[in-house]
Amino acid sequence: MKIAIELEKTEWGQILDGLRCRAEIYEETVRYYESGYAENEIAEVRDENEARELADLYWSIIGKIERKLIRD
């Protein structure tokens, strides 16, 4: 299901900021699983693979929004 939402660019900027924060937390979680050490907050996930998949998903969503904002 696809949903179209109209927001001002500044509102999209806030959404992108929040999504980036989550993506970075998942990336930090991957680093934690790889090294056993975390410099920042990590996410509660099943394992490294889930953290990596979620980070990739968030970056994919961010890319879609950014591409749409550039075109409009």
C-alpha positions in Angstrom: 0.0 0.0 0.0 1.3 3.4 -0.9 0.2 6.6 0.8 0.8 10.1 -0.4 1.4 12.7 2.3 1.8 16.4 1.7 4.0 18.3 4.1 6.2 21.4 3.9 9.9 20.9 3.1 10.8 21.8 6.7 8.4 19.2 8.0 10.0 16.6 5.7 13.4 17.8 7.0 12.3 16.9 10.6 11.1 13.5 9.5 14.4 12.8 7.7 16.3 13.9 10.8 14.4 11.4 12.9 14.9 8.6 10.4 18.6 9.3 10.2 18.8 9.1 14.0 17.2 5.7 14.0 19.4 4.5 11.1 22.5 5.6 13.0 21.4 3.8 16.1 21.0 0.6 14.1 24.4 1.1 12.5 25.9 1.6 16.0 24.2 -1.6 17.0 25.9 -3.5 14.1 29.2 -2.0 15.3 28.5 -3.2 18.8 27.8 -6.8 17.6 31.1 -6.7 15.6 33.3 -5.2 18.3 31.5 -5.7 21.6 31.8 -2.0 22.2 29.3 0.9 21.7 30.1 4.6 21.9 26.4 5.6 21.8 22.9 4.2 22.2 22.2 0.8 20.6 18.9 -0.7 19.6 17.2 -3.7 21.1 17.3 -6.3 18.3 17.5 -10.0 17.9 21.0 -10.0 16.4 23.5 -8.2 14.1 21.6 -9.2 11.0 18.4 -7.6 12.2 20.2 -4.4 13.0 21.9 -4.3 9.6 18.5 -5.0 7.8 16.8 -2.2 9.8 19.7 0.2 9.1 19.5 -0.6 5.4 15.7 -0.1 5.5 15.9 3.3 7.1 18.6 4.5 4.7 16.4 3.2 1.8 13.4 5.2 3.1 15.6 8.3 3.6 16.8 8.0 0.0 13.3 7.7 -1.4 12.2 10.8 0.5 15.3 12.8 -0.5 15.0 11.9 -4.2 11.3 13.0 -4.2 12.1 16.3 -2.5 14.9 17.0 -5.1 12.5 16.4 -8.0 9.7 18.6 -6.6 
